[in-house]
């Protein structure tokens, strides 16, 4: 599961408004992980926000269930689908 501790300069100059931009296709085809004010979300290849940066951590899609990614916010775990919608939330381990 990714957390906002990395330091990548790979695409920062191409996408203003993001503190950090990861490589495309690592989590979902055509998407890149982004960070804004310590929260994580996704953009598409056009730089359009597809999942609002609101998560503390995001895992890869399909690791636990096809089409879902594990996310966490304030210590609570949940899942988002490939449309970026929360499908199951507030699981606490």
N, C-alpha and C positions, 0 to 999 in steps of 0.2 A: 504494500500500500504506500503510495507516495505521500510525502508530507512536504510542507513548504520550507525545506531546509537546503535545497540545492542551489547551485549558483551557475546559471547558464546564460551565456551571452548570445546563443545561437540565432535567435530570431528577434531579440529585443528591439533592434533598430527598425524592424519592419512593422511592428505593431505597437503604436503608441497607446498609452492608457493602461498598460499591464506592467506589473512589477517584474514578472518573470514569465517567459513563454517556453514551453518544452517542445520536443520534436513532434512532428505530426505522425499519426498512425501508430503510436506506441500504445494507446489505450483503446482507441476505436478508429477505424479507417476514416481518414479525412478530418480528424479532430486533433487538436493539440491542447495539452494541459496548460492552464494559465493561472496566475496568482495576482490578486489585487488586495492590498491591505491585509495580507496574511490569510486570505480565503482563496480556495481553489475552485475552478470551474473549467469549461472547455470553450474553444473557438473552432470554427470551421476554417477551411483553407482560404476563404475570402476575408478572414479576420473578423467575421461576425460571431458575436457571442451566442452560443447554443445552449450552454448551461451556465447560469449566473454563478459567479464566484461566491459561494456561501458555505463551502465545506472545509473543515480543517484537514481532512485526509480523503483521498480517493484511491481506490484499488482498480485494477484492470477489469474490463468487462469480461464476462464469461468464466471467471474463476470459480464462482460458487453456483451460478445458474446462468444459463444461456441468455444473453441480452441484458444482464444486470451487472452493476458495479457496486461494490461495498463502499460506503461513505461514512464519515463521522463528523459530528458537530457537537461541540461542548461535551465530549465524552460519551455521547449517544451514537449508536451505530444504526445504519439503515442501508437501503439499496435504492439506486436510481436505475431507470431503464434507458435504452438507447435513444429515447426521445428527451432524456434529461429530466424526466418526471420522477418524483419520489414515489416508489411503489410499496415500500415497507419501511417504516421509520421507528426510531426510538427504541432500538434493542440495546440493552445494557448488559455487558458481560461482567 
